[in-house]
Amino acid sequence: MRVRIAIVLTCALVLLPLSVRNASAQGSSGEWRSYGADLASTKYSPLDQITAENFSQLEVAWRWKSADGFLCLDLPAGRWCGSAATVFEAVLEDDPQRWSRGLAPRIYNLKATPVMAGGVLFLSTPLYQAAAIDAGTGKTLWVHDPGSWLAGSPTNVNGFNSRGASYWSDGDDGRVFWGTGDGYLVCVDATTGEACAGFGVEGKADLTAGIPRADRGTRDFKNRFLLSVTAPPLVVGDVVLVSTSISDDRMRKESPPGWMRAFDVRTGEVLWTFHTVPQAGEPGVETWEGDSWRYSGNTNVWTQMSADTELGYVYLPIGTATSDYHGAARLGDNLFAESLVCLDAKTGERAWHFQFVHHGLWDYDLPAAPNLVDITVDGRAIKAVAQVTKQGFCFVFDRVTGEPVWPIEERAVAGATMPGEVASATQPFPTRPAPFEYQGVTLDDLIDFTPELRREALEAIRTVKIGPLYTPPSLGVEGGTVGTIQRPGIGGGANWWGAAVDPETGWLYVPSRNSSTVITFRENAGADDATLPFTHLYGGGPRMPSELPLFKPPYSRMTAIDLNTGDHRWMVPDGDGNRYRNDEALQQLELPPLGGDTSAGPLLTRTLLISAQSAGGMDDGPRLVARNKATGALSGFVDLPRRAIGTPMTYRYDGAQYIALTIQGEPPELIGLRLP
């Protein structure tokens, strides 16, 4: 029977009220109050009940199925609830154009890392619902659905995607914040899940208000919202900052800018705005030639952020300007794109900045929150900030002054060949630490396990242009069919899960991928509404006939970097690469660990480095592994029911240490593990 969707009301489904302040409150050392454990994004906990000796004894204590698997609509005839598939079918029958083709709601991308306060876990889901979960039992306490998923498709190329919520408390009042796919900052009461009274309009602040070219009636060329949110907000005192995901339209040079704004945690009022694309008369506007600042956009923080509450500073990892791979419409260095910007949290005034890529052409936006840590270099104490990048670099600065801890050199790079393009003549290269991932492409990088595989690789790469890091995109080589291969690819190197840092030792641990990307272009001549000459397309690039990787291993790895010296302490393949070993061409070969099994980010405790792998467990299934922090050697592992999606976290509840992480499923789940 056809279900007609008439009106959808913002609603809160309260399943079981709970006073967060009185719910088995743990000490702050046993909680996990921010996405990265703390505002410094360390991903570190001092808990040590789980050790190398007992890690493999961990058991699944509880499993929570995502609230996205069962949805409700408010209709004129009353509330109607059903499975996600049933609800989506009904909505699409009523309005076939509600969601972009290929970007209909997906409930499986549960990347969130929960926060934990007062014995309660809080997280957001791919459909931008938020939930409170009992940290000891996994029972649902409340679910709040702002109805964002019904509004249309978000900007993210991966579709519906939310990596977490944030928690705030003044000791009396507790609030949960998260962003939505249709561009709102939502605030609910942490105890009940009900919309915060007096915050914005019915508990929501409009993130598109006051942002140029972000009109809600305008969509991109795929009928997606121009502005969405994927990362958890950053709460610093009574200020909440929200990152935004801006559509890279690919057809138009005009785009909303990713201006950073701070909101009052109680009222939702805008406290200040920092122009990531400078406006007339502001520092940096001269780096946008031809007044391209007037129409250019993106230059947004789409990932997590960090803060130092003692200094009163926030640190913004900013992304690429419009368009990611062709900058003829925005010549110049394009500040503050692909920069780390340090702002005063109360005023939004810029303290310092550093640009990692001038006039970006590779989508090498800063993918993760910077890690804050105190280190000692040559006898000098430094309050440091370390930023890992998709390129495989780790840049380290004095977080007070912005001065590099070790010299950063501007080195000459290749010139552009795309029509109208003018690439920067130089790019910054840190002298320490050394890169943690392969960079650029030479023929020596190609797979050579056997002579036949070597010949296949040479033939596969014949159609693309190769070169060192920062070789610009191109239309291809003579006789070829595609453009330039960039390595690392647009997914890194490092990516949104970032790195973890041990505040006791100053060691940083970063998982990375040996990836590559080929971007191709299509001319827009004659296309309606196109104001860019080319549209970039995500090409698969050269492939081996055997489907083995084009390059030598490892295909993923974990690297430990001593930030006191800038030295790599160890680097190991992350996984054995069994999915490659099973290839007929490799079965008889004596090969080292290949990597390629990493899943999301790291977790540090006083005793262990913990991460998830997609293989290596029972029947070569997914597992959670623990490593010795000093050597990288495996200390133990535990099988997971399904492959991990999000980065794990840890907390203490009722005297027991738990590890929680999200895993795949129908619907996906959040699971809690503890010792028997």
C-alpha positions as CSV (number, residue, x, y, z in Angstrom):
1,M,0.0,0.0,0.0
2,R,1.4,3.4,-1.0
3,V,2.5,5.6,1.9
4,R,2.2,9.3,1.2
5,I,4.7,11.4,3.1
6,A,3.0,14.7,3.9
7,I,4.9,16.3,6.8
8,V,7.9,15.2,8.6
9,L,8.4,16.6,12.1
10,T,11.6,16.9,14.0
11,C,11.2,14.4,16.9
12,A,13.0,12.9,19.8
13,L,12.4,9.2,20.6
14,V,13.0,8.8,24.4
15,L,13.3,5.1,25.2
16,L,14.6,5.3,28.7
17,P,15.4,8.6,30.6
18,L,18.6,8.8,32.5
19,S,20.3,11.4,34.6
20,V,23.8,11.5,33.1
21,R,25.1,13.3,36.2
22,N,24.1,10.5,38.5
23,A,24.7,7.5,36.3
24,S,27.6,5.6,37.8
25,A,29.9,8.6,37.4
26,Q,33.5,7.6,36.7
27,G,36.6,9.7,37.3
28,S,37.7,11.9,34.5
29,S,40.6,9.5,33.8
30,G,38.1,6.8,33.1
31,E,36.0,8.8,30.7
32,W,36.4,9.7,27.0
33,R,34.8,13.1,26.6
34,S,36.1,14.1,23.1
35,Y,36.3,12.3,19.8
36,G,40.1,12.0,20.2
37,A,39.9,11.3,24.0
38,D,40.7,14.9,24.8
39,L,40.8,18.3,23.1
40,A,44.5,17.6,22.2
41,S,43.4,14.7,20.1
42,T,45.8,12.3,21.7
43,K,43.6,9.2,21.4
44,Y,45.3,8.3,24.7
45,S,43.9,6.9,27.9
46,P,45.9,6.1,31.1
47,L,43.8,3.1,31.8
48,D,45.9,-0.1,32.1
49,Q,43.6,-2.9,33.2
50,I,43.9,-4.4,29.7
51,T,47.5,-5.4,29.2
52,A,49.7,-7.4,26.7
53,E,49.2,-10.4,28.9
54,N,45.4,-10.4,28.9
55,F,44.5,-8.6,25.7
56,S,43.6,-11.8,23.8
57,Q,41.1,-12.7,26.6
58,L,38.8,-9.8,25.7
59,E,35.2,-10.7,25.1
60,V,32.3,-8.9,23.6
61,A,30.3,-7.7,26.6
62,W,27.4,-6.1,24.7
63,R,26.3,-5.2,21.2
64,W,24.2,-2.1,20.2
65,K,22.5,-2.1,16.8
66,S,22.5,1.3,15.1
67,A,19.3,3.3,15.5
68,D,19.3,3.8,11.7
69,G,18.0,0.2,11.2
70,F,14.5,1.2,12.5
71,L,13.1,4.6,11.5
72,C,9.9,6.6,12.3
73,L,8.0,9.2,10.4
74,D,5.4,11.6,11.7
75,L,2.5,11.6,9.3
76,P,-0.9,13.2,9.3
77,A,-2.4,9.9,10.4
78,G,0.1,9.5,13.2
79,R,3.6,8.0,13.7
80,W,4.6,5.2,11.4
81,C,7.7,3.1,12.0
82,G,9.5,0.4,10.2
83,S,12.8,-1.0,9.0
84,A,15.1,1.3,7.2
85,A,14.5,-0.5,3.9
86,T,10.7,-0.2,4.2
87,V,10.8,3.5,5.1
88,F,13.2,4.4,2.3
89,E,11.0,2.5,-0.2
90,A,7.9,4.4,1.0
91,V,9.7,7.8,0.8
92,L,11.0,7.1,-2.7
93,E,7.6,6.0,-3.9
94,D,6.2,9.3,-2.7
95,D,9.1,11.4,-4.0
96,P,11.5,9.6,-6.4
97,Q,13.8,12.7,-6.6
98,R,14.2,13.2,-2.9
99,W,17.8,11.8,-2.8
100,S,20.5,12.0,-5.4
101,R,20.9,9.0,-7.7
102,G,23.4,6.7,-6.2
103,L,23.4,8.6,-2.9
104,A,20.2,7.3,-1.3
105,P,20.5,6.9,2.4
106,R,23.0,4.3,3.6
107,I,22.9,3.2,7.1
108,Y,26.1,1.1,6.9
109,N,28.8,3.8,7.2
110,L,28.8,4.0,11.1
111,K,32.2,5.6,11.4
112,A,31.5,7.3,14.7
113,T,33.8,7.0,17.7
114,P,31.5,7.5,20.7
115,V,32.3,9.9,23.6
116,M,31.7,8.7,27.2
117,A,30.7,10.8,30.2
118,G,28.9,9.8,33.4
119,G,28.6,6.2,32.4
120,V,26.8,7.0,29.1
121,L,28.1,6.7,25.5
122,F,27.0,9.3,23.0
123,L,27.3,9.0,19.2
124,S,25.8,10.0,15.9
125,T,24.8,7.8,13.1
126,P,25.1,8.0,9.3
127,L,21.5,9.3,9.1
128,Y,22.4,12.1,11.6
129,Q,20.5,10.7,14.5
130,A,22.1,10.8,17.9
131,A,21.9,8.1,20.6
132,A,22.7,7.7,24.3
133,I,23.8,4.2,25.3
134,D,24.4,2.7,28.7
135,A,28.2,2.1,28.9
136,G,27.8,-1.1,30.9
137,T,25.1,-2.9,29.1
138,G,24.8,-1.4,25.6
139,K,21.1,-0.6,26.2
140,T,19.6,2.4,24.3
141,L,18.7,5.2,26.6
142,W,17.4,7.7,24.1
143,V,17.5,8.4,20.3
144,H,17.0,11.8,18.8
145,D,16.2,12.0,15.1
146,P,16.2,15.6,13.7
147,G,14.8,14.3,10.3
148,S,17.9,15.4,8.4
149,W,18.1,12.2,6.3
150,L,14.7,13.1,4.8
151,A,15.8,16.5,3.6
152,G,18.0,15.2,0.8
153,S,21.5,13.9,0.0
154,P,24.5,15.5,1.8
155,T,27.6,16.8,0.1
156,N,30.0,14.0,1.0
157,V,31.0,11.8,-1.9
158,N,30.6,8.8,0.3
159,G,27.0,9.7,0.9
160,F,25.5,9.8,4.4
161,N,28.3,10.0,6.9
162,S,28.7,11.3,10.5
163,R,31.8,10.6,12.5
164,G,30.5,11.5,16.0
165,A,28.9,13.8,18.4
166,S,30.3,16.0,21.2
167,Y,29.5,16.4,24.8
168,W,29.4,19.5,27.1
169,S,28.6,20.0,30.7
170,D,28.9,22.9,33.2
171,G,28.4,20.5,36.1
172,D,24.6,21.1,36.2
173,D,23.6,21.0,32.6
174,G,24.7,18.4,30.0
175,R,24.4,18.8,26.3
176,V,25.2,16.8,23.2
177,F,26.0,18.5,19.9
178,W,26.3,17.1,16.3
179,G,26.1,18.3,12.7
180,T,23.7,17.1,10.0
181,G,23.7,16.4,6.3
182,D,21.4,19.3,5.7
183,G,23.6,21.9,7.4
184,Y,22.4,22.3,11.0
185,L,24.1,22.2,14.4
186,V,21.8,20.2,16.7
187,C,21.8,20.5,20.5
188,V,19.9,18.1,22.8
189,D,19.8,17.6,26.5
190,A,22.2,14.8,27.5
191,T,19.8,13.3,30.0
192,T,16.6,13.1,27.9
193,G,17.6,13.6,24.3
194,E,15.1,16.4,24.0
195,A,16.0,19.5,21.9
196,C,17.9,22.2,24.0
197,A,15.5,24.9,24.9
198,G,16.7,28.4,23.8
199,F,19.3,27.0,21.5
200,G,18.8,28.3,17.9
201,V,15.4,27.4,16.6
202,E,13.9,24.4,18.4
203,G,17.4,23.2,19.3
204,K,19.1,23.7,15.9
205,A,21.4,26.4,14.5
206,D,21.4,27.0,10.8
207,L,25.0,26.6,9.5
208,T,24.1,28.0,6.0
209,A,22.9,31.4,7.4
210,G,25.3,34.2,6.5
211,I,27.5,31.9,4.3
212,P,27.8,33.2,0.7
213,R,26.4,31.0,-2.0
214,A,25.1,28.4,0.5
215,D,21.4,29.1,-0.2
216,R,19.3,26.1,0.8
217,G,17.4,26.2,-2.5
218,T,20.6,25.6,-4.5
219,R,22.1,22.1,-5.0
220,D,25.2,20.9,-6.8
221,F,25.3,19.1,-10.1
222,K,24.4,15.8,-8.4
223,N,21.4,17.4,-6.5
224,R,23.3,17.3,-3.2
225,F,23.3,19.9,-0.5
226,L,26.1,22.5,-0.8
227,L,27.0,22.4,2.9
228,S,26.9,19.4,5.3
229,V,28.7,18.2,8.4
230,T,30.7,15.0,8.7
231,A,32.9,15.5,11.8
232,P,32.0,16.0,15.4
233,P,31.9,19.6,16.7
234,L,34.7,20.9,18.9
235,V,33.6,22.2,22.3
236,V,36.0,24.5,24.0
237,G,34.6,26.0,27.2
238,D,31.3,27.5,26.3
239,V,32.1,27.8,22.6
240,V,31.3,25.1,20.1
241,L,33.0,25.1,16.7
242,V,31.6,23.2,13.7
243,S,33.5,21.8,10.7
244,T,31.7,21.7,7.4
245,S,31.8,19.6,4.3
246,I,31.4,21.8,1.2
247,S,30.4,20.3,-2.2
248,D,33.2,20.3,-4.8
249,D,30.7,20.9,-7.6
250,R,33.2,20.1,-10.4
251,M,31.1,22.2,-12.9
252,R,31.2,25.6,-11.3
253,K,34.0,27.8,-10.0
254,E,31.4,29.4,-7.6
255,S,31.1,27.7,-4.2
256,P,30.3,28.4,-0.6
257,P,33.4,29.2,1.5
258,G,34.1,27.0,4.5
259,W,34.2,29.9,7.0
260,M,34.8,28.7,10.5
261,R,32.2,29.9,13.0
262,A,31.9,29.6,16.8
263,F,28.5,29.3,18.5
264,D,27.4,29.9,22.0
265,V,26.7,26.5,23.7
266,R,23.6,27.8,25.4
267,T,22.0,30.0,22.8
268,G,23.4,28.9,19.4
269,E,24.3,32.4,18.6
270,V,27.3,33.1,16.4
271,L,30.1,34.4,18.5
272,W,32.7,35.0,15.7
273,T,33.6,34.0,12.2
274,F,37.0,33.4,10.6
275,H,37.2,33.8,6.9
276,T,39.1,30.8,5.6
277,V,38.8,32.5,2.2
278,P,39.9,36.1,3.1
279,Q,37.7,38.9,2.1
280,A,38.5,42.4,0.9
281,G,41.2,44.1,2.9
282,E,42.0,41.0,5.0
283,P,45.5,39.4,5.2
284,G,45.8,36.7,2.5
285,V,43.3,38.1,0.0
286,E,46.2,39.0,-2.3
287,T,46.9,35.3,-2.7
288,W,43.6,34.9,-4.7
289,E,44.5,36.4,-8.1
290,G,42.0,38.1,-10.2
291,D,39.7,38.7,-7.3
292,S,38.9,35.0,-7.3
293,W,38.2,35.2,-3.5
294,R,34.8,36.8,-4.6
295,Y,33.5,33.5,-5.9
296,S,35.8,30.8,-4.7
297,G,34.8,28.5,-1.9
298,N,35.5,25.2,-0.1
299,T,38.7,25.9,1.9
300,N,36.8,24.2,4.7
301,V,37.6,22.2,7.8
302,W,35.8,18.9,7.1
303,T,37.6,16.8,9.6
304,Q,38.2,16.9,13.4
305,M,39.9,19.8,15.2
306,S,42.0,20.3,18.3
307,A,42.4,22.9,21.1
308,D,44.7,23.9,23.9
309,T,42.5,25.2,26.7
310,E,45.5,26.7,28.7
311,L,46.6,28.8,25.7
312,G,43.0,29.4,24.6
313,Y,43.9,28.3,21.1
314,V,42.1,26.1,18.5
315,Y,43.8,24.5,15.6
316,L,42.1,24.2,12.3
317,P,43.2,21.7,9.6
318,I,41.8,23.3,6.4
319,G,41.0,21.7,3.1
320,T,41.5,22.4,-0.6
321,A,39.9,25.3,-2.5
322,T,37.4,25.0,-5.4
323,S,38.2,23.0,-7.6
324,D,40.3,20.2,-6.1
325,Y,42.4,19.5,-9.2
326,H,42.2,22.4,-11.6
327,G,42.9,25.9,-10.2
328,A,42.9,28.1,-13.3
329,A,39.9,30.0,-11.9
330,R,41.8,30.7,-8.6
331,L,45.4,31.4,-9.5
332,G,47.7,32.2,-6.6
333,D,48.7,30.5,-3.4
334,N,45.1,30.6,-2.1
335,L,45.4,31.2,1.6
336,F,44.1,29.7,3.9
337,A,43.5,26.5,1.9
338,E,45.5,23.4,2.9
339,S,46.8,25.3,6.0
340,L,46.9,24.7,9.7
341,V,45.4,27.8,11.3
342,C,45.7,28.7,15.0
343,L,42.9,30.9,16.3
344,D,42.0,32.5,19.7
345,A,39.0,30.3,20.8
346,K,37.1,33.3,22.3
347,T,37.6,35.9,19.6
348,G,38.5,34.0,16.4
349,E,41.6,36.2,15.9
350,R,44.3,34.4,14.0
351,A,47.5,33.8,16.0
352,W,49.5,32.0,13.3
353,H,49.2,29.8,10.3
354,F,51.2,27.6,8.0
355,Q,50.3,26.5,4.5
356,F,51.2,23.0,3.6
357,V,50.3,23.1,-0.2
358,H,50.4,26.3,-2.3
359,H,47.7,26.4,-4.9
360,G,46.5,22.9,-4.3
361,L,45.9,20.6,-7.2
362,W,45.9,17.2,-5.6
363,D,43.1,17.2,-3.0
364,Y,45.8,17.1,-0.3
365,D,43.6,18.8,2.2
366,L,44.5,18.3,5.9
367,P,42.6,15.1,6.7
368,A,42.8,14.8,10.5
369,A,43.0,16.7,13.8
370,P,46.5,17.8,14.7
371,N,48.0,16.2,17.8
372,L,49.0,18.4,20.7
373,V,51.9,17.2,22.9
374,D,54.7,18.6,25.0
375,I,58.1,17.5,23.9
376,T,61.8,18.2,24.6
377,V,64.1,18.9,21.6
378,D,67.8,19.4,22.2
379,G,67.1,20.2,25.9
380,R,64.4,22.7,25.1
381,A,60.8,22.2,26.3
382,I,58.3,22.8,23.5
383,K,54.5,22.9,23.5
384,A,54.2,21.2,20.1
385,V,51.5,20.5,17.5
386,A,52.0,17.7,15.0
387,Q,50.0,17.5,11.7
388,V,50.0,14.4,9.6
389,T,49.1,14.7,6.0
390,K,47.8,12.7,3.0
391,Q,51.2,13.2,1.4
392,G,52.8,11.1,4.2
393,F,54.4,14.0,6.0
394,C,54.4,14.9,9.7
395,F,54.9,18.6,10.2
396,V,55.8,19.7,13.8
397,F,55.4,23.3,15.1
398,D,55.6,25.2,18.4
399,R,51.9,25.5,19.0
400,V,52.3,28.8,20.8
401,T,54.3,30.6,18.0
402,G,53.8,28.5,14.9
403,E,57.6,28.2,14.5
404,P,58.7,24.9,12.9
405,V,60.5,22.6,15.4
406,W,62.7,21.5,12.5
407,P,63.4,23.4,9.3
408,I,60.8,23.3,6.5
409,E,62.3,23.8,3.0
410,E,60.6,25.2,-0.1
411,R,61.7,22.9,-2.9
412,A,61.1,23.3,-6.6
413,V,58.4,21.1,-8.1
414,A,57.1,20.3,-11.6
415,G,55.1,22.9,-13.6
416,A,51.5,22.6,-14.8
417,T,50.4,21.4,-18.2
418,M,46.6,21.8,-17.9
419,P,45.2,24.7,-20.0
420,G,45.2,28.0,-18.0
421,E,46.8,26.4,-15.0
422,V,49.8,28.0,-13.1
423,A,51.1,25.7,-10.5
424,S,53.2,26.9,-7.6
425,A,57.0,26.7,-8.4
426,T,57.8,25.4,-4.9
427,Q,56.1,23.4,-2.1
428,P,57.1,22.9,1.6
429,F,59.0,19.8,2.6
430,P,59.8,19.1,6.3
431,T,63.4,18.1,7.0
432,R,62.3,16.0,10.0
433,P,60.6,13.6,10.5
434,A,61.1,11.6,7.4
435,P,58.0,10.8,5.3
436,F,56.0,7.8,6.7
437,E,54.6,6.8,3.3
438,Y,55.8,6.3,-0.3
439,Q,55.7,9.5,-2.3
440,G,55.7,9.9,-6.1
441,V,56.1,7.2,-8.7
442,T,59.2,5.8,-10.5
443,L,59.5,2.6,-12.5
444,D,61.5,1.1,-9.6
445,D,58.4,1.4,-7.4
446,L,56.5,-1.2,-9.5
447,I,55.7,-4.7,-8.3
448,D,58.5,-7.2,-9.2
449,F,57.6,-10.4,-7.3
450,T,58.1,-12.3,-10.6
451,P,59.3,-11.2,-14.1
452,E,55.8,-11.7,-15.4
453,L,54.3,-9.4,-12.8
454,R,57.0,-6.9,-13.6
455,R,56.1,-6.9,-17.3
456,E,52.4,-6.5,-16.4
457,A,53.1,-3.5,-14.2
458,L,55.2,-1.8,-16.9
459,E,52.5,-2.3,-19.4
460,A,49.8,-1.1,-17.1
461,I,51.6,2.2,-16.3
462,R,52.4,3.0,-19.9
463,T,49.2,5.0,-20.4
464,V,49.8,7.4,-17.5
465,K,52.2,10.2,-16.7
466,I,54.4,9.5,-13.6
467,G,56.7,11.7,-11.6
468,P,57.7,12.8,-8.1
469,L,55.4,14.1,-5.4
470,Y,53.5,17.2,-6.6
471,T,53.6,16.3,-10.2
472,P,50.4,18.2,-11.4
473,P,47.4,16.6,-12.9
474,S,47.3,16.5,-16.7
475,L,45.2,15.4,-19.6
476,G,47.5,12.4,-20.1
477,V,50.6,11.4,-22.2
478,E,50.8,11.1,-25.9
479,G,49.2,7.9,-26.9
480,G,47.7,7.5,-23.4
481,T,44.1,7.4,-22.2
482,V,44.3,8.9,-18.7
483,G,46.2,11.6,-16.8
484,T,48.8,11.7,-14.0
485,I,49.1,9.1,-11.3
486,Q,49.6,10.7,-7.9
487,R,51.0,8.8,-4.9
488,P,49.8,8.9,-2.2
489,G,46.3,9.1,-3.6
490,I,43.5,11.3,-2.5
491,G,42.8,9.0,0.4
492,G,46.3,9.2,1.8
493,G,48.8,8.4,3.3
494,A,47.1,9.5,6.5
495,N,43.4,10.1,6.4
496,W,40.5,11.1,8.7
497,W,41.4,8.7,11.5
498,G,44.7,10.6,11.9
499,A,47.4,9.6,14.5
500,A,47.7,9.0,18.2
501,V,50.3,10.5,20.5
502,D,51.6,9.4,23.9
503,P,51.8,12.4,26.3
504,E,54.2,10.4,28.5
505,T,56.8,9.7,25.8
506,G,56.1,12.2,23.0
507,W,55.9,9.4,20.5
508,L,53.3,9.6,17.7
509,Y,51.7,6.6,16.1
510,V,50.3,6.9,12.6
511,P,48.6,4.3,10.4
512,S,49.0,5.0,6.6
513,R,48.1,3.5,3.3
514,N,50.2,3.0,0.2
515,S,47.6,4.3,-2.3
516,S,47.5,6.1,-5.7
517,T,44.9,8.0,-7.7
518,V,44.5,9.0,-11.3
519,I,42.3,12.0,-11.9
520,T,40.9,12.4,-15.4
521,F,39.2,15.4,-16.9
522,R,36.2,16.1,-19.2
523,E,35.8,19.3,-21.0
524,N,32.7,21.3,-20.0
525,A,32.2,23.1,-23.3
526,G,28.5,23.4,-24.0
527,A,27.5,22.1,-20.6
528,D,24.6,24.0,-19.0
529,D,25.6,26.2,-16.0
530,A,29.3,25.2,-16.2
531,T,31.7,28.0,-15.3
532,L,34.8,25.7,-15.1
533,P,36.5,24.5,-18.3
534,F,37.0,21.0,-17.0
535,T,35.2,18.6,-14.8
536,H,37.4,16.2,-12.8
537,L,36.5,12.5,-12.7
538,Y,37.7,9.9,-10.3
539,G,39.4,7.4,-12.5
540,G,40.5,4.0,-11.3
541,G,44.0,4.4,-12.9
542,P,46.1,1.6,-14.3
543,R,45.4,-1.9,-13.1
544,M,47.2,-5.2,-13.2
545,P,45.5,-8.0,-15.2
546,S,45.8,-10.1,-12.0
547,E,44.2,-7.4,-9.8
548,L,47.3,-7.4,-7.7
549,P,48.5,-3.9,-6.6
550,L,50.6,-2.0,-9.1
551,F,53.3,-1.1,-6.5
552,K,55.6,-2.9,-4.1
553,P,54.4,-3.5,-0.6
554,P,53.7,-2.8,2.2
555,Y,50.2,-1.6,1.3
556,S,49.5,-0.2,4.8
557,R,51.7,0.3,7.8
558,M,52.0,1.7,11.3
559,T,54.8,4.1,12.1
560,A,56.1,5.2,15.5
561,I,57.8,8.7,15.4
562,D,59.7,10.1,18.4
563,L,58.7,13.8,18.3
564,N,61.5,14.7,20.7
565,T,64.1,13.8,18.0
566,G,62.1,13.6,14.7
567,D,63.3,10.0,14.3
568,H,61.2,7.0,13.2
569,R,61.5,4.5,16.0
570,W,59.9,1.7,14.1
571,M,57.7,1.1,11.0
572,V,55.8,-2.2,10.4
573,P,53.4,-3.5,7.8
574,D,49.9,-3.3,9.2
575,G,48.6,-6.9,8.5
576,D,49.9,-9.8,6.5
577,G,48.1,-9.0,3.2
578,N,46.4,-12.4,2.9
579,R,44.0,-11.1,0.3
580,Y,46.9,-10.7,-2.0
581,R,48.8,-13.8,-1.0
582,N,45.9,-16.0,-2.1
583,D,46.5,-14.9,-5.7
584,E,47.8,-17.8,-7.8
585,A,50.8,-15.8,-8.9
586,L,52.0,-15.4,-5.3
587,Q,51.1,-18.7,-3.6
588,Q,54.5,-20.3,-4.1
589,L,56.6,-17.3,-3.2
590,E,58.4,-16.5,0.0
591,L,57.1,-13.0,0.8
592,P,57.3,-10.7,3.8
593,P,54.2,-9.3,5.5
594,L,52.4,-7.2,2.8
595,G,50.2,-5.0,4.9
596,G,46.9,-3.8,3.4
597,D,44.7,-4.9,6.3
598,T,44.4,-1.7,8.3
599,S,40.9,-0.5,9.3
600,A,40.6,3.1,10.7
601,G,42.6,4.7,13.5
602,P,44.8,4.0,16.5
603,L,44.0,3.9,20.2
604,L,46.7,4.3,22.9
605,T,46.6,3.2,26.5
606,R,49.3,3.3,29.1
607,T,50.4,-0.2,28.1
608,L,49.3,-0.8,24.5
609,L,48.8,0.5,20.9
610,I,45.5,-0.9,19.7
611,S,44.0,-0.9,16.2
612,A,41.7,-2.9,14.0
613,Q,42.6,-5.0,11.0
614,S,40.3,-6.4,8.3
615,A,42.0,-9.8,8.3
616,G,44.3,-12.2,10.3
617,G,41.7,-13.5,12.8
618,M,39.8,-16.8,12.8
619,D,39.2,-18.0,9.2
620,D,41.2,-14.9,8.2
621,G,38.4,-12.6,9.6
622,P,38.7,-9.2,11.1
623,R,40.4,-8.6,14.4
624,L,41.5,-6.1,17.0
625,V,45.2,-6.1,17.6
626,A,47.5,-4.8,20.3
627,R,51.2,-3.8,19.8
628,N,54.1,-3.1,22.0
629,K,54.4,0.7,21.9
630,A,58.2,0.6,22.0
631,T,58.8,-2.0,19.2
632,G,55.7,-2.4,17.2
633,A,55.6,-6.2,17.9
634,L,52.2,-7.8,18.2
635,S,51.2,-8.4,21.8
636,G,47.9,-10.1,21.1
637,F,44.7,-10.0,19.2
638,V,41.0,-10.7,19.6
639,D,38.5,-11.7,16.8
640,L,35.8,-9.2,15.9
641,P,32.3,-10.3,14.8
642,R,32.5,-8.0,11.8
643,R,35.0,-5.7,10.2
644,A,35.7,-2.5,12.1
645,I,34.4,0.9,10.7
646,G,35.4,3.5,13.2
647,T,38.4,4.2,15.5
648,P,38.2,2.4,18.9
649,M,38.1,4.2,22.2
650,T,38.3,3.0,25.8
651,Y,36.7,3.9,29.2
652,R,36.2,2.6,32.7
653,Y,32.7,1.6,33.9
654,D,32.0,0.0,37.3
655,G,35.6,-0.9,37.8
656,A,36.1,-2.6,34.4
657,Q,38.0,-1.2,31.4
658,Y,36.1,-1.4,28.1
659,I,37.1,-0.9,24.5
660,A,34.3,0.2,22.2
661,L,34.2,0.5,18.4
662,T,31.8,0.3,15.5
663,I,31.6,-2.7,13.2
664,Q,29.9,-3.6,10.0
665,G,26.5,-5.3,10.0
666,E,22.8,-5.0,8.8
667,P,22.5,-2.6,10.6
668,P,26.0,-1.8,11.8
669,E,26.8,-2.1,15.5
670,L,28.7,-0.5,18.3
671,I,30.3,-3.2,20.5
672,G,31.9,-3.1,23.9
673,L,34.7,-5.5,24.9
674,R,36.0,-6.2,28.3
675,L,37.9,-8.9,30.2
676,P,35.9,-11.9,31.6
